[in-house]
Amino acid sequence: MEAIEAVNGLLRQVATPEQQAELDASSLDAYLLDSEHERGRRLELIAAREEPSLEAFLPRRGDGRLSLSASDLTLYLTCPLKYKFARVFGIPREPTINQRFGIMIHTVLQRFHAERERSGATDDGLRRLMRLFEAGWRRAGFGTTDDELQFRDRAIEALKLYAEREGKAEGEPEFLERGFDFKIGPHHLRGRVDRVDRLPDGDYELIDYKTGERKTAAELENDLQLALYRLAAREAWEIEASAGSYYYVLDADKVAAPTKPDDAERVERTVLQVGEGILGQDFEPRPSPTVCGWCDYRLICPAAET
């Protein structure tokens, strides 16, 4: 108000009588005052809407350290807001047919190798694999829709190739679904490796089963998951894994991820970066048509792009 009066005083010193009359009749002062009041009201509303601290909901272990997995790191780097929906708020998601299928295949392969390890079975691997697959298919509740039958046909053909390949494999599964838990800085890293093979030369290979889209060469070049798993093998199990591979089950193809001398440092930097963001409650979205189009939370996300 004082600023407006000061400006008006200066104008009156140079204004003609006609201009002073126009100034007196003008509603500009009232408009400016209303605008300022409205701005103040908006700021008050924004302050009132400010989200309270989510400190109590951050995923921590009993010792208070932040708990992170490879999928947590990837999720946060993809979109911090999606991480907040999934890991902080814990908003449930309806599993897709792809996810249900992936879980079922993982279980079938784990039981296949565990059964062989327990009994030393030397019978027809394909027959045992098909038996486990049929049982898993029923337990998972799959039916006869077109999508489900397409998955079934692809799986049967892929498992035939899997059994054939396993019969010729040099490595032997030494650990199945082996969990790890170790620390990087102030954070806990936890997870589970689908399969750890002992190679003929005594080295180890870490294998992660995939039933979805295969990674591109560029993605494999800077792969985070298997680099983290190799670091976990060293820190949690005290073994050196010279190789890490993704086994794309439906393609019956195992693809090695490149290993680099600075992989451990890269993983540690990423963990500290993500941990700092989560503890600082930086959950700003990173919208993009590619990410948002497949996001489970796009219907409730204020920043979703389509």
C-alpha positions as MATLAB code, in Angstrom:
seq = 'MEAIEAVNGLLRQVATPEQQAELDASSLDAYLLDSEHERGRRLELIAAREEPSLEAFLPRRGDGRLSLSASDLTLYLTCPLKYKFARVFGIPREPTINQRFGIMIHTVLQRFHAERERSGATDDGLRRLMRLFEAGWRRAGFGTTDDELQFRDRAIEALKLYAEREGKAEGEPEFLERGFDFKIGPHHLRGRVDRVDRLPDGDYELIDYKTGERKTAAELENDLQLALYRLAAREAWEIEASAGSYYYVLDADKVAAPTKPDDAERVERTVLQVGEGILGQDFEPRPSPTVCGWCDYRLICPAAET';
ca = [
       0.000    0.000    0.000;
       2.809    2.442    0.890;
       4.536    1.742   -2.427;
       1.373    2.507   -4.382;
       0.862    5.800   -2.516;
       4.463    6.782   -3.214;
       4.079    6.093   -6.935;
       0.804    8.035   -7.050;
       2.480   11.018   -5.344;
       5.193   11.108   -8.011;
       2.636   10.869  -10.799;
       0.576   13.753   -9.399;
       3.654   16.007   -9.437;
       3.941   15.750  -13.228;
       0.346   15.045  -14.240;
      -1.989   17.546  -15.890;
      -5.386   18.248  -14.252;
      -7.036   15.892  -16.768;
      -4.523   13.140  -16.017;
      -5.026   13.606  -12.261;
      -8.760   13.180  -12.746;
      -8.167    9.954  -14.683;
      -5.839    8.752  -11.940;
      -8.440    9.425   -9.262;
     -11.079    7.508  -11.215;
      -8.811    4.546  -12.029;
      -9.453    1.131  -10.394;
      -5.808    0.103  -10.875;
      -4.939    0.607   -7.216;
      -7.708   -1.691   -6.080;
      -6.702   -4.275   -8.709;
      -3.093   -4.258   -7.558;
      -4.110   -4.572   -3.938;
      -6.469   -7.446   -4.734;
      -3.734   -9.193   -6.713;
      -1.313   -8.868   -3.820;
      -3.888  -10.214   -1.407;
      -4.615  -13.114   -3.755;
      -0.912  -13.922   -4.037;
      -0.687  -13.942   -0.272;
      -3.659  -16.298   -0.035;
      -2.081  -18.658   -2.608;
       1.178  -18.746   -0.673;
      -0.747  -19.535    2.507;
      -2.574  -22.374    0.760;
       0.658  -23.787   -0.650;
       2.268  -23.657    2.768;
      -0.756  -25.388    4.281;
      -0.564  -28.116    1.639;
       3.142  -28.710    2.198;
       3.650  -32.432    2.747;
       4.671  -33.402    6.268;
       7.915  -35.281    6.767;
       7.885  -38.879    5.574;
      10.793  -39.795    7.827;
       8.758  -42.391    9.738;
       7.769  -44.157    6.505;
      11.166  -44.487    4.863;
      12.176  -48.166    4.448;
      14.671  -48.777    7.225;
      16.018  -51.809    9.011;
      15.908  -52.311   12.751;
      19.229  -50.518   13.157;
      17.810  -47.429   11.454;
      19.792  -47.794    8.241;
      18.058  -47.294    4.930;
      17.308  -50.623    3.222;
      17.873  -50.751   -0.524;
      17.837  -53.374   -3.270;
      18.916  -53.342   -6.901;
      15.303  -52.797   -7.965;
      14.976  -49.914   -5.461;
      17.983  -48.187   -6.996;
      16.660  -48.610  -10.525;
      13.189  -47.477   -9.481;
      14.442  -44.294   -7.825;
      16.763  -43.441  -10.712;
      13.877  -43.951  -13.147;
      11.464  -41.735  -11.200;
      11.741  -40.710   -7.536;
       7.994  -40.123   -7.326;
       7.311  -43.670   -8.486;
       9.682  -44.896   -5.778;
       7.707  -42.856   -3.256;
       4.401  -44.380   -4.367;
       5.773  -47.924   -4.346;
       8.274  -48.055   -1.497;
       7.360  -45.227    0.884;
       3.570  -45.212    0.605;
       3.470  -48.893   -0.321;
       0.537  -48.423   -2.701;
      -0.363  -51.936   -3.928;
      -0.328  -52.772   -7.624;
      -2.307  -55.397   -9.435;
       0.233  -57.899  -10.804;
       0.215  -58.104  -14.588;
       0.164  -61.360  -16.501;
       3.830  -60.760  -17.353;
       4.743  -60.432  -13.680;
       2.736  -63.505  -12.671;
       4.325  -65.478  -15.470;
       7.808  -64.331  -14.493;
       7.316  -65.383  -10.870;
       6.029  -68.782  -11.960;
       8.997  -69.429  -14.283;
      11.479  -68.407  -11.571;
       9.842  -70.867   -9.175;
       9.861  -73.691  -11.751;
      13.566  -73.256  -12.524;
      14.514  -72.975   -8.862;
      12.658  -76.198   -8.044;
      14.105  -77.943  -11.073;
      17.692  -77.341   -9.965;
      16.964  -77.841   -6.255;
      15.319  -81.192   -6.973;
      18.279  -82.344   -9.024;
      20.687  -81.241   -6.295;
      18.792  -83.069   -3.550;
      18.309  -86.342   -5.372;
      21.224  -86.301   -7.785;
      18.640  -87.028  -10.459;
      20.056  -88.185  -13.762;
      16.741  -88.899  -15.459;
      15.308  -86.960  -18.354;
      15.639  -83.294  -17.368;
      13.007  -82.202  -19.856;
      10.422  -84.562  -18.393;
      11.019  -83.213  -14.893;
      10.994  -79.637  -16.123;
       7.664  -80.126  -17.903;
       6.162  -81.725  -14.814;
       7.183  -78.756  -12.687;
       5.938  -76.331  -15.326;
       2.487  -77.949  -15.511;
       2.177  -77.877  -11.725;
       3.343  -74.258  -11.583;
       0.960  -73.245  -14.350;
      -2.007  -74.627  -12.405;
      -0.937  -73.156   -9.064;
      -0.479  -69.717  -10.614;
      -4.096  -69.810  -11.790;
      -3.413  -69.417  -15.493;
      -6.265  -70.253  -17.825;
      -6.996  -70.411  -21.521;
      -7.192  -66.818  -22.720;
      -5.312  -65.995  -25.912;
      -2.588  -64.126  -23.990;
      -2.148  -66.957  -21.510;
      -1.963  -69.619  -24.197;
       0.639  -67.592  -26.074;
       2.752  -67.449  -22.924;
       2.273  -71.171  -22.434;
       3.372  -72.075  -25.965;
       6.435  -69.851  -25.742;
       7.350  -71.238  -22.338;
       7.146  -74.878  -23.435;
       9.417  -74.286  -26.406;
      11.831  -72.214  -24.329;
      12.019  -74.798  -21.535;
      12.834  -77.507  -24.048;
      15.849  -75.452  -25.123;
      16.679  -74.714  -21.481;
      16.788  -78.420  -20.599;
      18.937  -79.138  -23.643;
      21.337  -76.337  -22.799;
      21.597  -77.346  -19.144;
      22.536  -80.853  -20.185;
      25.618  -79.433  -21.902;
      26.475  -76.642  -19.447;
      29.949  -76.566  -17.958;
      28.955  -74.717  -14.795;
      27.062  -76.356  -11.942;
      24.550  -74.480   -9.768;
      26.080  -74.155   -6.320;
      23.563  -71.753   -4.781;
      19.936  -71.114   -5.654;
      17.987  -68.040   -4.560;
      20.875  -67.073   -2.296;
      20.223  -63.935   -0.284;
      22.689  -61.222    0.652;
      22.782  -58.325    3.069;
      25.743  -55.967    3.388;
      26.474  -52.293    3.945;
      27.556  -49.485    1.691;
      28.193  -46.340    3.697;
      25.228  -45.808    6.016;
      22.885  -48.051    3.998;
      21.933  -51.723    3.918;
      21.903  -53.474    0.533;
      19.812  -56.625    0.378;
      18.610  -58.959   -2.324;
      18.632  -62.454   -3.725;
      20.533  -63.964   -6.642;
      18.550  -66.489   -8.693;
      21.489  -68.781   -9.297;
      25.230  -68.958   -8.603;
      27.185  -71.409  -10.776;
      30.584  -72.858   -9.971;
      32.673  -72.890  -13.135;
      35.241  -75.584  -14.030;
      38.149  -73.234  -13.253;
      36.773  -72.568   -9.758;
      35.332  -69.148  -10.509;
      31.690  -68.227  -10.028;
      28.997  -66.931  -12.371;
      25.963  -65.036  -11.097;
      22.805  -65.659  -13.128;
      19.562  -63.690  -13.065;
      16.518  -65.090  -14.876;
      14.519  -62.706  -17.036;
      11.188  -63.325  -18.763;
      10.679  -59.798  -20.034;
      12.291  -57.621  -22.651;
      16.019  -58.088  -23.021;
      18.376  -55.255  -22.256;
      20.050  -53.357  -25.034;
      23.814  -53.376  -25.497;
      23.938  -49.809  -24.114;
      22.005  -50.845  -20.996;
      24.276  -53.820  -20.444;
      27.323  -51.586  -20.819;
      26.335  -49.719  -17.647;
      24.385  -52.508  -15.986;
      23.767  -51.860  -12.294;
      22.042  -55.015  -11.064;
      24.725  -57.601  -11.812;
      27.482  -55.167  -10.825;
      25.757  -54.881   -7.452;
      25.420  -58.669   -7.251;
      29.147  -59.151   -7.875;
      29.944  -56.679   -5.109;
      27.452  -58.490   -2.835;
      29.133  -61.849   -3.530;
      32.438  -60.389   -2.388;
      31.138  -58.501    0.641;
      28.427  -60.881    1.892;
      29.681  -64.316    0.792;
      33.407  -63.657    0.447;
      33.598  -65.126   -3.037;
      34.765  -63.503   -6.260;
      32.334  -63.845   -9.146;
      34.173  -63.350  -12.411;
      30.990  -63.208  -14.467;
      27.371  -62.126  -14.295;
      24.729  -63.057  -16.855;
      21.080  -62.538  -17.640;
      19.290  -65.669  -18.764;
      16.430  -64.617  -21.023;
      14.303  -67.698  -20.551;
      11.800  -67.147  -23.364;
      14.656  -66.546  -25.792;
      16.674  -69.461  -24.370;
      19.667  -67.155  -24.435;
      22.181  -66.295  -21.729;
      23.858  -62.906  -22.132;
      26.868  -61.827  -20.087;
      27.034  -58.285  -18.725;
      30.402  -56.574  -19.203;
      32.603  -56.309  -16.118;
      34.713  -53.202  -15.533;
      37.430  -52.393  -13.010;
      35.432  -49.500  -11.578;
      32.128  -51.395  -11.191;
      32.345  -51.483   -7.392;
      33.021  -47.745   -7.185;
      30.153  -47.049   -9.600;
      27.743  -49.111   -7.495;
      28.871  -47.368   -4.305;
      28.437  -43.908   -5.878;
      24.954  -44.824   -7.069;
      23.905  -46.206   -3.684;
      25.120  -43.072   -1.878;
      23.444  -40.813   -4.439;
      20.107  -42.603   -4.204;
      20.327  -42.889   -0.434;
      20.950  -39.158   -0.125;
      17.927  -38.430   -2.305;
      15.616  -40.707   -0.313;
      16.787  -39.478    3.094;
      16.437  -35.906    1.840;
      12.895  -36.817    0.718;
      13.612  -35.688   -2.820;
      10.742  -37.362   -4.638;
      10.390  -34.997   -7.557;
       8.986  -36.805  -10.630;
      10.932  -37.378  -13.811;
       8.134  -37.597  -16.352;
       8.657  -38.883  -19.864;
       6.296  -40.552  -22.341;
       8.341  -43.766  -22.270;
       8.386  -44.142  -18.490;
       4.921  -42.757  -17.765;
       3.236  -44.883  -20.432;
       4.114  -48.083  -18.525;
       3.848  -46.739  -14.979;
       1.483  -48.488  -12.566;
       0.754  -45.145  -10.895;
       0.067  -42.939  -13.912;
      -3.617  -42.517  -12.989;
      -2.733  -40.884   -9.651;
       0.464  -39.113  -10.698;
       0.104  -35.333  -11.160;
       3.092  -35.266  -13.523;
       2.249  -38.241  -15.753;
       2.859  -37.875  -19.471;
       1.069  -39.957  -22.085;
];
